Amino acid sequence: MTVIDPDTQAGWVAEDEDDDDAEEMPLSLRLSIADTLTLGNATCGFMAVYFTTTGILIPHLTGSGESGMARHSAATAVILMLLAAIFDLFDGLVARKLRSSPMGAELDNLSDLISFGLAPAYFVLVYGMVAEDAHPQVSAVAAIVVLLAVVLRLARFSCVTMKDGMFQGMPSPFGALTVVSIVLLELPFIPTLLAIIGTAWLMVSRVEYPKPRGVLAVAMLGWIVSAMGLLAAWAFDAPGGHLLLQTGCALQVVLGAVIPLFATARRVNTFRDNRREARAAQHL
């Protein structure tokens, strides 16, 4: 409907009142519960970078650091990444049960980039600067590889449609935790570097990984909470805490290596079954 302004005699088209209300609505009211969880994910990732910097890197550069302080800060940074993974797990569940705003998918990708791309890559970079047998320049390259792998994986996730219940490539939260576990294992520099690059390759590979739903989601949540407990025991120098942490990190790395083997074996068996059915059909 066109309305004439009595002062200017100019015509203007009345806009829908609902649109005006939507534009004037505060951002906080337009965010869904799932989006709020996603923002918690991003906050945890940023704070992980903060603790890695203030508790590990700066004390090392100034020569004022203590091993206990570095251990506490490293544990805190990794616990924050684990907490980000919990937020990432629950924001998807909540979005499916309730609703998500139109920007939910974009928020999720950006938050994942911070928590599971930048934070673990920065952790690798700092490791290369503080470890006794490390090489900072090579570690910087490894960190860039991790970051770019997550960027490519998240971009592909937005463009490629996979069959229901499956991811293509190692999910970025799982990849980030695997990278951090490799660092915490305190292996020699070269094996650590190769394992990190291998994990980055798995994130951009075509290997299929199951989505954490139902029983698998509960198992993943239990594993994350257990990992937090192991990190806390290590940080406070509890009896056997270091050994327990090493065991947990080794299990995380083994899972990262075994799941692709199961996925490959399943694809081979599916291919064989299809060929067998095709031959049977030809003989009929």
PyMOL commands that set and color helices and strands:
alter all, ss='L'
color gray80, all
select helices_A, chain A and resi 17-24+27-30+33-62+67-97+104-130+136-159+172-184+189-204+215-235+241-283
alter helices_A, ss='H'
color red, helices_A
select strands_A, chain A and resi 2-4+11-13+166-168+208-210
alter strands_A, ss='S'
color yellow, strands_A
deselect
rebuild
show_as cartoon
